[in-house]
Amino acid sequence: MLGLFLQPDAVTNIAGMDIDPLVKTHALEVVAKGYTVVRGAIPPETCAKTIAAFRRFERANDAIFAANRNELGHYPRIVNLHAAMPELLPLFTRNPVWLAVQDVLFGAPTSLYTSLFYEVGSQQPLHRDSPVFATRPEYLYFGSTIYLEPAGDDNGCLEVMQGGHLMPELDREAIAIRRFGALDKIPDTDGDTWMEYQNTVIEAGRARRLPVKKLYVQAGDSLIWHPQLPHGGTPIRDTSRTRFSLVMHTTPAGVPVYHQDAFFAPSRAFPEVAPWSYREVEGRKIADFRHGIGFGHERAYQLSEFRQPELVG
């Protein structure tokens, strides 16, 4: 059943499955709490090798990377770096418990949609992802983070509003009609609409006294969060510290992803088949995007602009 975790009887169905007890425990945590952390999912030595591979890739493409460092010498989030740096792909394909949990919850094999590579913590306010990952059918998406370094108060960690995924959805179409006059006039993205939605959700969670918890993790820990879970990044105390991690956005293969134009118009019909193709890596499907790699919200660099380390020198 596609979207098992979204069904009213999800807990009963998952509890009755004949599956690995560890996978079952983590799957039930996502349904109940809105997130789960698979501890030690990736070996620490693999994490260290992945960071070293990034540094080699960085040196091989110094002109591009140098143009995108901030005043502290760090990078903003790097969009879809996995498309140019194959060493990132095993964090997805060779993460068996983490993958199995999502397979169970989706009721279908998990595929990789897009990714964000972080050198440092994100320092984001609490928010839901769903307005910018609006699938059809709805909510067939997971956010996840594979930590390559420990994350804590000094270098910034994730915080979650536990249970916030269970709050009733807002009247999204009422928001859209008030702002834009008609559902077919909703833009792809709109900052004011995003802020209204997120602020209303967080206020509702605080009114319910939902706990906001910091998630302290070690290298190799792998997090999964529900598409409706409010989450964010804590302030960074030591800005010289890195916090290497890879955020991945996953869906069942073939599920399309839209943005605010679809999210704030749930009654509007949108195609339910993804327009992009997939490539297969180690038995898993990966969306074959060719839009390039972006640093934050800046320009995208085409894959052809990057050089692999073995071709340098």
C-alpha positions as CSV (number, residue, x, y, z in Angstrom):
1,M,0.0,0.0,0.0
2,L,1.6,3.3,-1.1
3,G,2.0,5.7,1.7
4,L,1.4,3.2,4.5
5,F,2.5,5.7,7.2
6,L,-0.3,8.0,6.2
7,Q,-3.0,5.5,6.8
8,P,-5.2,5.7,9.9
9,D,-4.2,2.1,10.9
10,A,-0.5,2.6,10.2
11,V,0.6,1.6,13.7
12,T,-1.5,-1.6,13.7
13,N,-0.3,-2.6,10.2
14,I,3.4,-1.9,10.9
15,A,3.3,-3.6,14.3
16,G,1.8,-6.7,12.7
17,M,4.5,-7.0,10.0
18,D,7.0,-9.8,9.9
19,I,10.0,-7.6,9.5
20,D,13.4,-6.9,11.2
21,P,12.5,-5.7,14.7
22,L,14.9,-2.8,14.5
23,V,13.3,-1.6,11.2
24,K,9.8,-2.0,12.8
25,T,10.9,0.1,15.9
26,H,12.2,2.9,13.8
27,A,9.2,2.9,11.5
28,L,6.8,3.1,14.4
29,E,8.8,6.0,15.9
30,V,8.3,8.0,12.7
31,V,4.6,7.5,12.9
32,A,4.3,8.3,16.6
33,K,7.0,11.0,17.1
34,G,7.5,12.3,13.6
35,Y,11.2,11.3,13.4
36,T,13.7,8.6,14.2
37,V,17.5,8.4,14.4
38,V,19.2,5.2,13.2
39,R,22.3,5.2,15.3
40,G,25.6,4.2,13.6
41,A,23.9,3.5,10.3
42,I,27.1,4.5,8.4
43,P,30.5,3.4,9.7
44,P,32.7,6.3,11.1
45,E,35.5,5.4,8.7
46,T,33.1,5.8,5.8
47,C,32.1,9.2,7.1
48,A,35.8,10.3,7.3
49,K,36.5,9.0,3.8
50,T,33.5,10.9,2.4
51,I,34.7,14.2,3.9
52,A,38.2,13.5,2.5
53,A,36.6,12.8,-0.9
54,F,34.8,16.2,-0.7
55,R,38.0,18.0,0.0
56,R,39.6,16.4,-3.0
57,F,36.6,17.4,-5.2
58,E,36.9,20.9,-3.7
59,R,40.5,21.2,-4.6
60,A,39.9,19.9,-8.1
61,N,37.3,22.6,-8.6
62,D,38.9,25.4,-6.6
63,A,37.7,28.3,-8.9
64,I,34.1,27.3,-8.4
65,F,34.3,26.6,-4.7
66,A,36.4,29.7,-3.9
67,A,33.7,31.9,-5.5
68,N,31.1,30.5,-3.1
69,R,32.9,30.7,0.3
70,N,31.5,33.1,2.8
71,E,33.4,35.5,5.0
72,L,34.2,32.6,7.4
73,G,35.5,30.4,4.6
74,H,32.5,28.1,4.6
75,Y,30.0,27.2,2.0
76,P,26.2,27.6,1.9
77,R,24.3,24.4,1.4
78,I,25.3,22.7,-1.9
79,V,22.3,21.5,-4.0
80,N,22.6,18.1,-5.7
81,L,26.3,17.6,-5.2
82,H,25.7,13.9,-5.4
83,A,25.1,14.3,-9.1
84,A,28.8,15.3,-9.6
85,M,30.4,13.5,-6.6
86,P,29.7,9.7,-6.7
87,E,31.3,9.2,-3.3
88,L,28.1,10.6,-1.8
89,L,25.8,7.9,-3.3
90,P,26.8,5.1,-0.9
91,L,25.3,7.2,2.0
92,F,22.0,6.4,0.2
93,T,22.5,3.0,-1.4
94,R,24.5,1.4,1.4
95,N,22.4,2.5,4.4
96,P,20.2,-0.7,4.8
97,V,18.2,-0.1,8.0
98,W,17.6,3.6,7.2
99,L,16.4,2.6,3.7
100,A,14.3,-0.3,4.9
101,V,12.4,1.9,7.3
102,Q,11.4,4.3,4.5
103,D,10.5,1.3,2.2
104,V,8.1,0.1,4.9
105,L,6.6,3.5,5.5
106,F,6.2,4.3,1.8
107,G,5.0,0.8,1.0
108,A,7.2,1.1,-2.0
109,P,11.0,1.2,-2.8
110,T,12.6,4.5,-1.7
111,S,14.2,6.6,-4.4
112,L,16.5,9.7,-4.1
113,Y,14.9,12.9,-5.4
114,T,17.4,15.7,-4.4
115,S,20.1,16.4,-1.9
116,L,21.7,19.2,0.1
117,F,25.3,18.9,1.2
118,Y,26.2,20.9,4.3
119,E,29.7,21.9,5.5
120,V,28.2,23.8,8.5
121,G,25.0,23.8,10.4
122,S,21.9,25.4,8.9
123,Q,20.6,27.6,11.7
124,Q,17.0,27.5,10.4
125,P,13.8,28.4,12.3
126,L,11.3,25.7,12.9
127,H,9.3,24.9,9.7
128,R,7.6,22.2,7.8
129,D,9.0,21.0,4.4
130,S,5.7,20.1,2.8
131,P,5.1,23.5,1.0
132,V,8.2,23.0,-1.1
133,F,7.9,19.2,-1.4
134,A,4.3,19.0,-2.4
135,T,3.9,15.5,-3.9
136,R,0.9,14.0,-5.7
137,P,-0.6,12.1,-3.9
138,E,0.3,14.4,-1.0
139,Y,2.9,13.9,1.7
140,L,4.8,11.0,0.0
141,Y,8.2,12.4,0.9
142,F,10.7,12.0,3.7
143,G,13.5,14.4,4.7
144,S,16.6,12.8,6.1
145,T,20.1,13.7,7.3
146,I,23.2,11.5,7.2
147,Y,25.7,13.0,9.6
148,L,29.3,12.8,8.7
149,E,30.4,14.6,11.9
150,P,28.9,14.8,15.3
151,A,26.3,17.6,15.8
152,G,25.7,19.5,19.0
153,D,25.3,22.9,20.6
154,D,28.7,24.2,19.4
155,N,28.4,23.4,15.7
156,G,24.6,23.3,15.5
157,C,22.2,20.4,15.6
158,L,18.7,19.7,14.4
159,E,15.7,20.5,16.6
160,V,12.2,19.1,16.2
161,M,8.8,19.9,17.5
162,Q,7.9,16.4,18.5
163,G,4.4,15.4,17.6
164,G,3.9,18.4,15.3
165,H,3.3,16.1,12.4
166,L,0.0,15.1,14.0
167,M,-1.5,18.5,14.2
168,P,-4.4,19.1,11.8
169,E,-3.4,20.6,8.4
170,L,-4.3,24.3,8.0
171,D,-7.0,25.5,5.5
172,R,-4.4,26.1,2.8
173,E,-6.9,27.0,0.1
174,A,-8.3,29.8,2.3
175,I,-4.8,31.2,2.7
176,A,-4.3,31.1,-1.1
177,I,-7.7,32.6,-2.0
178,R,-7.1,35.5,0.5
179,R,-3.7,36.2,-0.9
180,F,-4.0,35.5,-4.6
181,G,-7.8,35.5,-5.3
182,A,-7.8,32.2,-7.1
183,L,-6.2,28.8,-6.8
184,D,-4.8,28.9,-10.3
185,K,-2.9,32.2,-9.6
186,I,-0.7,30.7,-6.8
187,P,3.0,31.2,-7.7
188,D,5.5,28.5,-7.6
189,T,7.0,30.1,-4.5
190,D,6.0,33.1,-2.4
191,G,7.9,34.1,0.8
192,D,5.0,35.9,2.5
193,T,2.7,32.9,2.1
194,W,5.5,30.6,3.3
195,M,6.0,32.7,6.5
196,E,2.3,32.9,7.2
197,Y,1.9,29.1,7.0
198,Q,5.0,28.3,9.0
199,N,4.2,30.9,11.7
200,T,0.7,29.6,12.1
201,V,1.9,26.0,12.4
202,I,4.5,26.9,15.0
203,E,2.1,29.0,17.0
204,A,-0.4,26.1,17.0
205,G,2.3,23.7,18.2
206,R,3.4,26.0,21.0
207,A,-0.3,26.5,22.1
208,R,-0.4,22.7,22.4
209,R,2.8,22.8,24.4
210,L,4.5,20.3,22.1
211,P,8.1,19.7,23.2
212,V,10.9,21.1,21.0
213,K,13.9,18.8,21.3
214,K,17.5,19.0,20.2
215,L,18.9,15.9,18.4
216,Y,22.5,15.3,19.4
217,V,24.1,12.9,17.0
218,Q,27.4,11.2,16.1
219,A,29.1,10.6,12.8
220,G,27.2,7.9,10.9
221,D,23.9,8.5,12.6
222,S,21.0,8.8,10.0
223,L,17.8,10.7,10.7
224,I,14.4,10.4,9.0
225,W,11.6,12.9,9.6
226,H,8.0,13.0,8.6
227,P,7.1,15.6,5.9
228,Q,4.8,17.4,8.3
229,L,7.2,17.5,11.3
230,P,8.3,21.1,12.2
231,H,12.1,21.1,12.5
232,G,15.0,23.5,12.2
233,G,18.7,24.1,12.9
234,T,19.9,25.5,16.2
235,P,22.3,28.5,16.5
236,I,26.0,27.8,16.1
237,R,28.1,28.7,19.1
238,D,31.5,28.1,17.4
239,T,31.4,29.4,13.8
240,S,34.9,27.9,13.1
241,R,33.4,24.4,13.5
242,T,32.2,22.3,10.6
243,R,29.2,19.9,10.7
244,F,29.4,17.9,7.5
245,S,26.2,16.2,6.6
246,L,24.1,15.2,3.6
247,V,20.4,15.9,3.6
248,M,18.4,13.8,1.3
249,H,14.8,14.2,0.0
250,T,13.3,10.8,-0.8
251,T,10.0,9.6,-2.4
252,P,8.8,6.4,-4.0
253,A,10.0,6.2,-7.6
254,G,7.8,8.1,-10.0
255,V,6.2,10.4,-7.5
256,P,6.2,14.0,-8.7
257,V,7.2,16.9,-6.5
258,Y,5.6,20.4,-6.8
259,H,5.9,23.5,-4.7
260,Q,3.5,26.1,-3.2
261,D,1.3,26.2,-6.3
262,A,0.2,22.6,-5.6
263,F,0.5,22.7,-1.8
264,F,-1.9,25.6,-1.3
265,A,-4.3,24.1,-3.8
266,P,-4.9,20.5,-2.7
267,S,-8.2,20.3,-4.6
268,R,-6.5,21.1,-7.9
269,A,-5.6,18.2,-10.1
270,F,-1.9,17.8,-10.9
271,P,-0.2,15.0,-12.8
272,E,0.7,12.1,-10.5
273,V,3.7,10.9,-12.6
274,A,7.1,12.5,-12.3
275,P,8.3,14.1,-15.5
276,W,11.9,13.2,-14.9
277,S,13.8,10.0,-15.6
278,Y,15.8,7.9,-13.1
279,R,19.1,6.2,-13.2
280,E,19.8,3.1,-11.1
281,V,22.7,2.8,-8.7
282,E,23.2,-0.4,-6.7
283,G,19.6,-1.4,-7.2
284,R,18.1,2.0,-6.1
285,K,16.6,4.7,-8.4
286,I,18.0,8.2,-8.3
287,A,16.2,11.1,-10.1
288,D,18.4,12.0,-13.1
289,F,18.4,15.8,-12.8
290,R,20.6,17.7,-15.2
291,H,20.0,21.2,-13.9
292,G,23.4,21.5,-12.3
293,I,24.7,22.1,-8.8
294,G,23.8,25.2,-6.8
295,F,25.4,26.9,-3.8
296,G,22.5,28.2,-1.7
297,H,20.2,30.1,-3.9
298,E,22.9,31.3,-6.3
299,R,23.5,30.2,-9.9
300,A,23.6,26.6,-10.8
301,Y,26.8,25.2,-12.3
302,Q,26.4,22.6,-15.0
303,L,27.9,19.1,-14.4
304,S,30.2,19.7,-17.3
305,E,31.9,22.6,-15.4
306,F,33.2,20.2,-12.7
307,R,36.4,18.2,-12.9
308,Q,36.9,14.9,-11.1
309,P,40.0,14.7,-8.9
310,E,41.6,11.9,-10.8
311,L,41.6,14.1,-14.0
312,V,43.6,16.8,-12.2
313,G,47.4,17.2,-12.2
